Amino acid sequence: MSVERLKRRLDGRFSSVLPVLEWLPRYDESWLRSDVVAGITVAAAVVPEGLAYASLANLPPQTGLYAGLMAVVVYLFLGTSRQVIVGPTSALAILLASGVGAVAGGSTASYASLVVVTTLLVGVVAIVAWAFRLGFLVHFISGSVLTGFSAGAALYIMSTQLGKLFGIEGATGVFYQRLWYTATHLGETNPETMAVGVAGIALLVLGERYLPRAPNALVVVALAIVLMSVTNLQARGVDVVGAIPSGLPSPTVPAVPDVATLGALVPVATALFLLSYVQGIGAVETFARRHDYDTDANQELLADGVANLAAGLGGGFAVGGSMSRSALNDAVGGKTQLTNAVVALVLVVVLLFLTDVFTTLPEAILAAVVIVAVESLVDPTALRQLYLVSKQEFAIAMAALLGVLAVGMLWGVFVGVVLSLLVAISRVSSPSTHELGRLGETDHFVALDENPAATAVADAFVYRVEAELFYANAETVRTDLLDRLADRDADVELVVFDLASSPTVDFEAAQMLAKLHQDLESRGVDLRFAGAESDVVQLFETTGLAANVGGVKTEEPVADVVDRWRAQRSS
């Protein structure tokens, strides 16, 4: 191999793992202004949300800024989306708090260390998934499940903020427990705290409605800080963030927990990985379709994994793609991944010089930021469409929603995954099937139930399955074919199984077809195959089925199969 060829191959491998090597050399200078403006605007949202989500995760406020900084730096080099912003999210923060909190058992010191371990595990799981190219697995989580899960997650997260919003302490447990505790302790409400929180929500909602591109969260945070500095609200019981250490994140290497603790963290990390990747890839695909460019689902696994490793080692917590911040980036004109570099520079400035500014920020304002941020996760329009289009899909969405509210975020994730898998299994095990008929005087065969002009062949029953044939649907297909055959009025002497829509057939399905041949033969009915791929023909020949049915030809049309059968019968 020549040196030049080796160099090209190495360059190709590096650019596939480091997308920055592909897009940066082609960067158009005319995009710079848009990326800088978008980066500053996004950073204005990242700062207050980072502080809020750290509070949501029961961690010091600076950890949210650390996580955001490490995530955008990694995504700058490894990400394939031009608009997606990676960082802490509300759902990840609350899932982390509930999952790791249960393992820590109330120990504050061990909790912080276990958060870092869990975040590193999230990174490891994502990188293993990338190594095995498992990016396709995300498509097994159905949209209806995600719709229900997102709505449930939003309601659950809102319930966790009620205590801060009303100034009531002590609420714990799942959604209903928190609601009940808050409702039965309303007499303990701090009026000043509630006034600050409700005012914050009102300003954020008005800002989103009338100034959607403005840094509304940062403006509300600034107003609240000014308010606290000119009043005595803190002395009247309004809790504030408190001192935030200045400086950049330093490497954090946690103590390795014992095997039992590590084992308890694995399902938490797995749930966080699933949620992180699903959130991220959803945003990646959304903006790729909107702007018509290609992304790489497997590369996004690597970006997600390294971002979580960096966040953990940098003293942060689990991160993922944020739809809200990505949408803001797109709305203000972000063109490329360079936006991440601008966000990182702003966060560096904040961490080095501006942390003292946030010490008097009311906790109620952070609660307001969280509540308004997650409100968009509830999509009444999507739920209404599901109800009108498919009651089954709506029931699945509601099951995912109620699963989150009833058992919490951690098990709610697994409820969503299990429901998605059950839906997928149900669909592949009961595929769509059709009896085919001849279209007019042509040799073209189409589904009788979809084409009224088609007519069934008098002595032949032509059958097609709109799916691959494998062990999960083999017996269902056999039963369906025999039931359809029994409903035919005319005497049928031939069954033609059209495999044009079944490009693969596994061994168990081949055994089912051999049994079907025996069943039909006992009734005096012949079985033939049309439209078979070459691999399927080879399987039939190896198992002896091809010889038993008079031979199988590669991709033979139905009309030719019928004609050949008649010629064999007359000879």
N, C-alpha and C positions, 0 to 999 in steps of 0.2 A: 504494500500500500504506500502510495506517495505521501510525502510530507504535507503537500497541499490538500490532498484528499482527507488525510487524518485531521488536519486543522479544521476543515469544513465540518467533518463529523463531530469533532469535539465542540465546535461552535454551536452546532445544531442541538447537541445534548444540553449544553449550558443554557442556551436560550429557551429550551423547552422547560427547564426547571426554574430559570430566572427570566420570566417574561420581560423584565425591565430591559434586558439586552436586545429585545426585539423592538419595543415601542419607543424607547428613549432616543436611539439614533435617528428615528424618523420624526422626532418631535418638531412640530411647526411653531415657530416663535410667536405667531399670531395668537396661539392658544394661551400664552403665558398669563396675560392679564386676567382672562376668565378663570384660570386655575387658581391664581393668587386670591382673587375676590371670593371664589367659592371656598377656598381653604380657610380664609379668615372667618367667613360666615359660618362654616361648619364647626370650626373651633369654638365659636361663640356658643354653639349648642352643646358641644362635647364637654366643656368645662362644667356648667351647672348639672348636666345629666350625669357626668362622671361622679361628681360629689353626691348626687341623689342616689345613684345606683350602688355606690359604696355603702351608703347608709342602709339601703335595702338589703345588702348582703351582710349587714352587721359588722362592717369593717371600717377602719379609719378613713376619713374622706379622701386623703391623698392617694389611697390605693386605686380609686377610680380613675384619677389622672394618670397614675403609673400605667394602669392597664390600657388606657386609651392611647398613651404615647407609644408603648411597645407595639401595640397592634397595628397602628397606622404605619410605623416604620417598616414592619415586616411586610405588610400588604403592598407597600410601595414597590418592593422588589419581587414579590412572589405572586401578587394578585393578577387575575386576567380581566377583571371588570374595570372599566374606566370611571364608573360612578360610585361603586360600593365603598362604604366607610365601615371599617371593622373596629369594634371596641366593646365596652361593657353594654349589656342590654338589661332591661328590667326583668324579663323572663329568666335569663341566665342567673341574674343576681339573686332572685328569690328562690330559684331552684337550688342554687348553691347553698344559700342560707338554711333552707329546710333540710336538704340532704346531709350536708356536712355537720350541721347543728345536731342532728340526731346521733351521728357517730361520735361527736365530741362530748356529748352528754353534759352540756352546761359549762364545760371548762373553757374559759376565755383564752387562756394561753395555748392550749392544744388546738382550739378552733382555728386560730390564725395560721398555725403551722399546717394543719390538715387542709385548709383552703389552698395553700400553695401546692401541697402534694396532689390534691385533686385536680387543680388546674394543669399541673404537669402531666397527670394521667390522661386528661382530655387531649392534650397535645400528642401523647404517645398513641392513643387510640386512633386519632385522625391520621397520623403518619403511617401507622400499620395499614389502615384502610387505603391510603394512597399507594403504598407499596403493592398491595394486592389489587389495585385499580377497582375499588368498590364504589366509585362515585355514582354508578347507576342505581345503587340500592335506594337512594333517596326518592326515586320515582315510585317506589312501592308504598310510600306514605301518601294516601289519597288527599285530594284537595278538600273533600268534605270533612275529613278528620282534622285537617289543619285549621279549617274555618271554626269548627267547634272548639278545638284545643285553644286557639288564639283568644276566642271570646272568654272561655273559662279562665285562661291565664290572666287576662285583663281584670276580670272581676276578682280573682284571688289576690292579685297584686294590689288592687285598690283597697281590699279589706285589710291588708297589712299596714296601710298608711293611715287608717282611721284614728289610731291612737295618737299619732303625731299631729294629725289635723285638729283633733279635739283636745289635745293635751291630757289624754287619759293613758295611764300606764298599766301594763299587766296583761294585755290581750295576747293570747297564744292560740295555737291549734290551727285547724283548717278553716275554710271560709265561713261555715255556719257558726263555728265556735267563736270566731272573732266578731262576727256580727252580733251574736247573742251577748257576748261580754260587753261590747260597746253600748248596745241598747240598754243593758241593765246597769250601766255605770255612767249614764249621761249626766247625772247629778255632779260628777267629778270634773265636768268639762271646764277648762280654763277659757273664759270668754275672750281674753286678749289673743290667746293662741289661735282659737277658732276664727276670730276676725281676720288675723293676718293670713291664715291658710286659705279661707274662703275668698278674700280679696285677691290673693295670688292666683287662685284658680280662675276667677273672673277675668283678670287681666290677661292671663295666658290664653283663655278661650277667645276673648275679643281680639287678641293679637293674631291668633291663628286664622280667624275669620276675615279680618280686614287687612292684615299685614303678614301674609303667609311666608314671605321671603325674609322678613326681618328677624334678627336674633332675639326673639321675644323672651325666651327663658333667661338670657343674660340680662336683659333690660329689667325684668321682674326681680331677679336676684339683686341687681344694683340698687333698685328702688327700696327693696327690703333692708339692705345693709344701711342705706342712708336713713331710713325710718328708725332703725335700731340705734343709730348714732345720735339722733336728736330727741329720743324719747327714753323713758325709763321702763320700757316693756320687758326688758330682761329681768329687772327686779320684780316685775309683776308675774313672773312665772313662765315667760316665753323662752323656751329652750333654744340654744344656739349651737352651731357646729363646734365652736371652740378652736383652740390653737391647731394649726395645720403646719407640720414641719416643712421648711423650704428645702430646696435641693432636688437634684435628679435622683431617680431610683438607683439603688445600689444592688449588686447581685445578691439574691436571696437563695441560700441552699438549705432547705428544711431538713430536719432530722427524719430519717426513714422510720416510719411507724412499724409496729410489729405486724406479723402476717395476718392476724385476725382483723386488725384495724384496716390494713391495706385491702383485704378482701371485702370489707364492708364499704370501702370507698369506690371500688371498681364499678358497681352498678350506678352509683351517683355520677361517676365520670362518664360512663357510657350514655346515660340519659342526657348529661350536659353536652356531650359530643353530638348526639342526634339532634338536639335542639339547636345547638350552635350551627351545625352544618345545614340543617333545613332552613333556618332563618337566612343564612348567608346565601345559599344557592338559589333560594327563592328571589332574593334581591338581584343576584347576578343575572339570572335568566330574564327577569323583568326588564332590566335596563339594556341588556344585550338585544332583546327583541325590539325594544323601543328605538334603539339607535342603529340596528342592523349591523352588528359585528359579532365575531365568534368568541366564545369563552371555552374553558376546559374544566369540566366538572371534577376530574381527578386532580388537576393542578390546584383547584380550590380546596381540596382536601389537604394538600401539602401546606398551602397558605394558612388554612385554619389551624393545622397542627403546630406549625412553627410559631404562629401568633400566640397560641396558648402557652407554648413552652416559654416564649419570651415574656409573656405577661406574668407567668408564675415565677420565673427566675428574677423578674424585675420588681417583685413585691406587689403585683396586682392580683387579679382574679380572672375567672373564665371570660372569654370574649367571643364574639361572633359578628356576622354581618348585621348591620342595623338598617332596616328598611326606612325608618323615619329620617335618619341622618343622610342616608343615600339619596332619598327623594329630595331632601333639601339641597344637597350637592348638585343634583341634576337640575333642580328648579332655578338655581342661581347661575347655571352655566358651566359647571365643572366639565372639562373636556377629557382629562386623562388622569392616570394614577398619580401625577405630580401633585394633585390636590392634597394627597396624604402627607407629602413633605411639608407643605405649608401648615397643615394642621399640627404636625409634629413640632415645627418651629414655634408656633404660638403656645403650645403646651409647655415647651421648654422655658419660654419667657415667663409663663404663669408660675411654674414650679420654682424658678430661681428668684423671682422678684415680687410676685403678687399674692402669695399664699396668705399673708397677713390680712389682706383685704377681706377674706371670706370668713374670718373668725367669728364675726357677729351675725352671720347669716342664720336666720331662724330655721329650725328643723321643720316647721310647718310649711315653709316655702319649698323645701326639698320634697316634702310630701305632695305639695301641689304640682311640682314639676313632674313627679312620677305619675300621678293620677291623670294629668292631661296627656302625658306622653303615651300611656297605655290605652287611653280611650279609643285611639284609632284601631286597636286590635279587635275591637268589637265591630263586626260588619253586618248590621241588620239587613242590608240589601242582599248580601250573599246568602244569609240564612233564609230570607224570604224566597229567594229564587230556588234554593234547595227544596223548600217545602212545596212550592208550586210544581217543580219539575219532577222531583223524585222523593216520595215519602220515605223510602228506604235510606237514601243518602242523608235526608234531614234527620232521621232517627240516629244514624251513625254520628252525625255532627253533634247532636244533643247528648249522646252517650259520652263522647269525648269531653264535652263541656262539663257535664255533671261529674265525670270521673275526676277532673281536676278539682272541682269544688268539694267533692266528697272525700277524696283520699289525698289531696295535696298535689303539688307540682311534680314531684319526683315520680310517683306512681301514675300520675296523670299522663306523663310522657309515654310510659310503657303501655297504658291503656290505649293511647292513640296509635302506637306502633302495632299492638296486637290487633286492634280493630282494622287497621290498614291491611295487615297480612290476611286477616280473615276475609276481607272484601276481595283481595286479589285471589286467594285460594278459591273462594266461592265462584268467581267469574271464570277462572281457568278450568275449574272442575265441572262447570255447567256451561259449555260454550254454545254460541249461536249455531243452529243447524238448519238446513233447508232441503226440501225435495226440489229437484231441478226439472225443468221442462224445456222442450225445443222452442226456440223463438221463431215463429213463422215457418217459412220454408228453408231457413238457414240451418247450418250445423252448429249454431251457437246455443248453448244451454245456460239458462238463468233460473234464479229462484222463483218458484211458482207463486209464493205468497207476496212477492214484491213486483211481479210482472204479470198482470192479468192477461196479456196477449200470448203468453207462453202456454204450451199444452204438454201434458205428460205423455211419454211414450207408452203405447198400449201395453206392451208385454215387458217393459223394463221400468225399474224403479231406480232413479238416479239421485244420489245423496251426497251432500257436501257438508263438512264441518269447518266453521270459520275460526280454526285454531290449530295449533300443533296437537298431535296425538301423543299423549304420554300417560304414565301410570295414574295420574290424578283424575283424568277425565275418560280413560279408556272404557270402563264399565258403564259410565253414564251414556257415552256415545252408542255403545252396543245396544243398550236398552232402548234408547230413543229411536234408533234405526228400526229395530224390530217392532216397536209400537207404531211407528209411521207406516211401516210395511203392512201391518195388520189392518190399518185404516183404508188401504187402497181397495176400491171397488172391483177393478179388473183383475184378472189372473196375471200374476207377475211370474215370469220365468227367469228374469235376470235382474240382479242388483249391481249397479255400477257405483262404486265408491270413488267419488272425485276427490283426489288429494291435492288439487291445485292450490287450495288454501291451507294445506297442512304440509309445509315443507320438511318437517322432521317428524319421525315416528320412532319412539323408543322401543326397547325389547318387549316390555310388558304390553304395550299397545299392539305390537306385532302378534303377540300371543293371543290377545283379544280378537284380532282379525282372523287368526287361524281358527279360533273357537267359533266365530261368527260364520266362517266358511262351512264348518261342520254342521252348525244349526241350520243354515240355509240348504245345504246339500241334503239333509234329512227330509226337507220339505220339497225337494225336487227343484230348487232354485239355485241357479249358478251365481257366483260372485266374481266380479272383475274389478280392476283398478284403473283409473284414468288420472292423468296429470301428475304422476309420481316423479319426484326429483331423483337424480341418479343415486344419491346415498340411500334413499328409501328403496329403490329397486334392488340395490346390492344387499340390503338387509333382508328383503323378501326372498332373494335368491339363496342367501346363506341359510335362512331358517327353513327353506323348502316350500314356503307359501307360494312363491311365484310359479313353481311347477304345478302345484295343486290347483291353481286357478287359470291354467292355460297360458301362462306367461304374462309378464308385466313389462311394458316398454316405457322408456323415459319420456315423461311429459306427453304421453299419448292423449289426444283430445277425446272427449266423451263420445262424439259421433263415430270416430274411428274404432273405439273399443266396441261399441254396439255393432258396427258393421263387421268387425272381425269375429265377434261372437256368433253372429248369424251365419257367416261363412263357415265357421267351424261346425255349427249345428247341421248345416245342409250338406257338408262333405261326407 
